[in-house]
Amino acid sequence: MTRFVLRRLAVSSVILLVGSLLMFVLTINAGDPLEDLRESTASNREQLIESRIDNMGLDLPWYQRYGQWLTGAAGCIIGQCDLGTDRAGSDVGALLEQAAGSTLRLVTIATFAAIIIGVIVGILTALRQYSGFDYAVTFLAFLFFSLPVFWAAVLLKEYGAIRYNDWMADPQISVTQAIIIGVVIALILQAILGGGLRRRLLTASTSGAFAIIALLVFTNIGWWRNPALGIGLVLIVSTAFAVGITALITGIDNRRVLYSTLTTVGVGTIMFFAVGPLLDEPNWLILIGLFISAIVVGLVVGRLWGGYSRGVAMALSAITAAFMAFMTAADRVVYAWAGFLDLKPRPISTIGSQTPNFGGDFWESTLDLGTQLLLPTMLLTLISVATYSRYTRSSMLETLNQDYVRTARSKGLSERTVIVKHAFRNALIPITTIVAFDFAALISGAVITEAVFGWKGMGELFRSGLSHTDPAPVMAFFLVTAIAAIVMNLIADISYAFLDPRIRR
């Protein structure tokens, strides 16, 4: 494996070198970097031209300029990056650090959200092949995949921000609106869960009635502007998650794993009150420490309860602990919503990655960052979900028709075991490849998204450099994107070996 990784790194380095040379040559020949100054009537025009020539090294041959950039970029290996200056004399390394932070935050969240949603939807459509749910998801997947990014972004800004902000000023849901929403939820859930006619009617009536009642109650008590979860809802949702993930992975009959995850929820309930003072005004270091501590507690509980299923018990208890830690933090975020609305009456912004001079506390500032991320993240996620759901569906269908899956069924294994342990693991191999390519593609695709939503990220850096025929910002964008593609592909190759042991040979 070590030899394989080193060989891939060597090949990737050559590709990176050739690609950087091509990108540099194309950029410097895309226009005249002095065009605006030559047309200027300023009295100090000559001084401005000389300054720009000096900042961009325009008095040097192109190969010497590329050599200087390559030498500075190679210094990143030893922690001494020198990516040059842009045409205004600003350090590109500092600009890249700020831009990469905004873009990678956006792209990382969108990637994980798309993977989770896309894989789940793909599995469900494979198991419900040629059903109404399958046809509906297929239609929506092709619709999202073919949507022009700029047009979808405008729609999100109109309905997800402007009209939502207008509604939030006096949030009211009428009985008619509640019934319509409840019917839609009922139709979606019965299609997902499937079953016979009786089961579908029970699912639709129960979920629809619950949704209608919840919407009307929330409206009457003013929950939309003053929401809260509380320990009761956190406990119910966490318990349901613990039982659900146990049923999915091992089955309810494995009592040791079930008791392990439920014990983790019990310990998490105690910790909900114990860490309360720390969560009143925390920082990210405290939150990360508490999150790691929660996972450690889950591992310990799983080890104590696991018995012969110790490994699975530890893994599921750790996942349950992480979920309950997330729910505990979500409780604080939801509770801070009312104060956040006092500071920012129109909560969903359409421009920028954060509100200038925002003066809220930690949780209110977190809400501000979250609401700024919401729309661009939704846009990138919708586009990627279409890809993941289609590939997951086709991969699952191909795997389900293999002989070893038929053999597993003929041995009398439960459908859950056949799907989770036999089919899904092998279906993940082609999906892993898509993840590797999609992450780098999202960084590139964020150029348009950032332009529409006014983000000062990698897209802005790339567009600014290209429009001004300034190679330094463009090469910085290329460096991050290319390295992301190489790293993600390397991770995908290593993941193959864990998903299919035969590849290790």
N, C-alpha and C positions, 0 to 999 in steps of 0.2 A: 504493500500500500504506500509506503514512504517513497519508493522509487517511482510509483505511478504519479504521486502528488508532485514530486520534483520535476518529472517530465512534463506534466501539464503546466506547471509554473514557467518552465523554460519556453514552451511553445507560446504560452499566453504573453510572455514578455516580448517575444518577436512580433507577435500580432499587434501588441500595444505600441511598439516602436514604429512599425510601418503605418499604422492608423494615425498616430500623432503627426507623422511627417505629411501624410496626405491632407489631414485637417488643416495643418499650418499653411501649406501651400495654397489650398483652396481659399482660405480666409484672406490671406494677404492679397490675393488676386481678385477679390470680390468687389473692389471699388477703390476709390481714392481717399485715403485717410485725411488728406489736407483740403478736400474739396470745399468744405464750409469756410475755411480760413482764406482760401484764395478768392472767394466771392465776398469776403468781408470788407467793409469800408472803415474799420477801426484804425485809429492813428498808430496803434502799436501792433499792426498786423504782422510785420516782419518778426517782431520779438515773439509773438504767439506761435508763429510757424516754427521758429527755431526751437522754442520750448517743446512743442509737440514732437518735432523730429528727434530731439534728445530723449524725451520720455519713451518713445516707441522704437528708438534705434533705427529710424528710417534711412540714416546715412550709411548703414551697413548692408552688405549683401544678404540675401534672404537666408542662405545656408548658415551664415554666421549668427544671424538672429535666432534661427532655429536651434543652433548649437548652444547658445546662451540659455535659451529656455529649457532645453533638454538637460543641461548641466544643473540648473536650478531645481528642476523637477526631480532629478535623480537624487538630490540632497534630501528629499523627503524620506528616503530609506533610512537615513541616520538621524532624522528629526531636524534637519536644517533646510527646510523648504525655502526656495526663492523663485516665486512664479512671476517675477517682474512687476512692472507698473502698467496701469492703463494709460490712455492718452492724456488724462488729466494729471498724471503723476501719482495717483493713489496706489497703495500697495494692494496687489491683486490677492495675495494670500489672506489679508485681513477681510477683504470683500468676500472671498470664497468661504471663509469661516462663518461669517454671518449668513450668507446665502444658503450654504449647505445645511446649516442648522434648521432653517425654515423649511426647505424642501424635503430633507430626509425625515423630518417629523411628520410632514404631510404624507409622503409616499409610504413610510413604514406603517403607519396606521391604516392607510388604504389597502396596502398589501395584505396585512393580517386579516382585516375585515373581509376582504374579497375571498381569501382562501377559506376562511371558516364558513361563510355564507355559501360560496360557490360549491364547495365540496359537499356540504349537507344537502343543498338543493340537487346537485348532480346524483347523489346516492338515492334520494327519494324519487327522482324521475326515472332512474334505472329500475328501481323496484316497482314503480307504477307505470311501466312501459305501455305506451299507446292508450293511456287513460286520459281523461279530460285535463287532469292536472299536468300530465306530461306535455300535452299539446299547448296548454296555456304557458307553461314555463319556456317551452321551445320558442313560441312566438315572442315572448318578452325578451328572451336571450338574444335573438336575432335583432330585435328592435333596439336594445341597448347597445349591441355591438356595432350597429350601423349608424347610431346617432352622431351627428356632427357635434364635436365637443363644445364649440362656442355656442351653438344653439341650445344645447342641454344646459349649459351654464347660465344662459340668460333666463331660461324657464325656472331654474332653481332659485335664481335671485328674485324673480318675480313672485313665485308662490311659496318658496321656502323661507324667504326673508321679508320682503316688503309686505305681503299680505298677512303673513304670520305676525309680524310686528304690529300691524293694524289691529288684528284680532286680540293680541295679548294686552292691548290697552284696556279692553273690557271683554275678557274671555267668556263667551256664552255658547252653549251647545243646546239647541232646541230638541224637543222630543223627536221631531221628524229627522233631524240630522243624526241623532243618536241611533234611531232605527236603521237608517241607511248604512251607517258605519257598522252597526251590529250585524246586519245581513251580509255585508261584504266579508267581515271577519268569519262569520259562520260558514260561508261558502268556501273560503280559503282553507280553513282548518279541516272541514270534512273531506275536502279534496286531498289534503296532505295525509291525514290519518287513514283514509280509505275504509275498506271493510264492506259488509253487506248494507242493504238499504236501512235496516233497523239501526245499525251502528252509526251510519252516516247521519240519520235523522236525530239520534240522541246527541251526537257530537255537535251538530249544527245548532240544535235548540239550546243546549247547555251553554256553549260558547257565545252564541248570539245574545241570549238573555243576560248572561253575566256582563258582556261588553256594554249593552244598553244601560243596565242598572248602574254600572261603575261610572259611565260617562255622565249620567244625570246626577248621581250623588256627588261626584267631583265638582260639577258645575255649581250645585246648590251650596256646597260648603266653601267655595272659593279656592279649591285645591290648586287650580292652575297657576295662581299667583302666589300662593302660600303652601307649597307642597311639603310633604314629609313622608318618610318611610317608617322609621321606628323599628325597635327590636322585634316586634311581632311580625312584620312583613319580611324583614331580613331573615328571621328564623324559618318562616314558612318557605320562602323561596330557596334558601340554602338546603333545607331538608329535602325539598322536592328535587333539587339538583343532585344531592348525594344519593338518593334512591334511584333517580333516573340514570346516572352514570354507572352505578353498580349494576342495574338491570341490563344496561347496554353492553357492558364489557364482560362481566362474569355471570350475570343472572342473580336474581334475588335468592336463589337457593344456597348460594355461597354465603353463609351467615357470618363467617369471620370477616369477610370483606365488607359486608353490609354494616355490621356492628362497628367496624373500623371507621367508615365514613360518617356514620351517625354520631359516634363518639367525637370525631373531629368537629362536627357541627356543635355539639354540646360544649366542647372546650372553647370553640370560637364565640359562643354566646357569652361565656364568662369573660373572655378577653374583650368583647364588645364594650363592657362596662369598665374593665380594668385599664384599658388604654384610652378611655374617654378624655382624661385631662391632656394627654399628649396630642390628641387630635384637635384640641380647641384652636391652637395656632401653631401648626407644625411647619416643617420645611421638607423639601424633597429627600434629604438625607434620612430624616426620621421615618418618612413613609417607606422608603426602600428598606430600611432596617427592620421595620415592623413586618413588611411583606416577606422578607427572607425568614424572619422568626416564625411567621405563620406556616411557611412551607416546612421548616424544620420540625415544628410541632406535629404537623400532619405525618411526616416521615416516622417520627417516634411512635405516634399512635398506631400507625400501620404496622410497624415492627412488633409492637406489643400484642396486637390483636391477630396478626396475620396467620401464624401457624404455618401450614404447608403452602398457603397462598400469600406468603409474606411479601414477595416482590410486587404482586398486583395490588395488595392492600396498601403498601407504602405509596405506590404511584397514585392510586385513586384518592387516598387520604390527602396527599400533597396537593392534588388538583382541587379537591373539595376545600382545603384550607385556603388556597389561592383565591378560589371563587368567593368564599366568605369574607376574605380580606377586601376583595373588590366591592362586595356589597356593603361592607362597613364604611369604606371610603365614599361609595355612592350615596349612602345615607347622609353624610356630611355635606356632600355637594348639593343634593336636593334641598336640604335644610337651608343652604345659603342662597337659594334662588330668589327669595323675597328681597333680601338685602341687595342682591345683584341688580334686580329690577329698579330699585330706588336709585342706584348709581347709573344705570344704563336702561332707560325706559324702553328703548328699541333694542332688544337683546341680540338678535341675529344680524351681524354686520355683513355687508357685501363687498367691502374694500379693506384690504390690509390683513396682516397676520396677528395684530393685536391693537387694542385701543390705546392711542397716545395718552400719556399722563393719567392712566387709570389708577385710582386711589383706594381700591378695595383691599380686604384682608387676603390671606392665602387662598381660602376656598373661593372667594369671589373673583380673585385673579385667575384661578384655575378655570372657573366658569367662563371668564372672558376669553382665555386662550381656546377653550373647548368650542365655544360658539363661533369663534373666528375660523376654526378648523372644520366646522361642520359641513358647510356647503361644498368646498373644494374636495374634501374627503369623500362625501357622498358621490360626487361626480366621478372621481377616479375609481371608486369602489364599484359603481354600477357598470362601468365599462369593463372592468376586470372580471366581475362576477359572471358575465356572459361567457367569457372564455373558460373559466374554471368549471362552471356547471356543465358546459358541453363536453369538455374533455373528460370530466369525471364520469358523466353518464356513459359515454362511449367506452371508456376504459372499464367501468364496472360491468357493462353488458358483455364485453368481450371476455372478461374474467369469469363471469357467472356461467358462461357456456363451456368452460374448460372441463376436462375430464376429472381433475382432482376435486373440483367443486361438486360434480355429480357423485363422485365416490364418497365425499364427506356427507352428503345428504343420504346416500344409500346406507351408510353406517349408522344412521339414526341420530346424528347430531342435530341440535336445535337450529332453527333458521338463524337465530341471533349469532350463534357460534360460526355458522357457515359464512355469514355476511362479514362479521367483524374480523375473525381470525384467519379466514381463508381467502375470501374474495377481496376485501378492502385493502389489505396489506399489499397484495400483488398489484392491485389497481393503482396504488400510489406511485409506482415507478415512473410512468409517463407524466403524471401530474407534477412530479418533482422537477422534471425538465422545464415545464411551463412556468413554474414559480421562478426558476433561475432567470429565464429570459424576461419575464414580466416585470421584475423589480427594476431592472435597468431601463426597460421600455417605459415604465411609469415615470421615471426621472425625466426622460426625454419628452414624454407626453405632457408633463407638467408645465412645459413652456407655454402652451395655449391656456391652460387652466389658470396659471399664475397671472397671465396677462389680463384675463377677464376679471379675476377677483383682486387684482392689484397687489399681489404678493411680491415682496422683494426677496426673491429666492434665486435658485439656479436658473430658472427660465428667464428672469429679468437680466441676470448676468450675461446669459448667452445672447439674448436678443440685442442688448445694448452693444456688446462687442461686435456682433455681426453687422449691425446697421452702421456702425462707425468704422468698419474695417479694422478693428482693433483685435489682434490675435490673442493677446494675453488673457482677457476674460473668456474667450471662446475655448482656448486650450485648457483653462482651469475647469470649465464645464466638461470638456472631453475627458480630462484626467479622472474626475470623480465618476462620471458615467461608465467609462471603460473599466476602471478598477472595480466598480460595483458589479459589472457584468462578469468579470473574471472571478471575483470572489464567490458570487452566487453560483456560477457554473461549477466551481471547485467544490462548494458545499453540496451541490446536487450530485456530483460524481461520488463523493464520500457517502452520501445518504443512500445511494444505490446499494452499496456494500452491506449496509445495515438492513435494508428492506429485502434484499435477495442475497443470501450468503454465497451463492454460486459465483457472484460477480467478484468476490474477494480473490478468486483464483485467476 
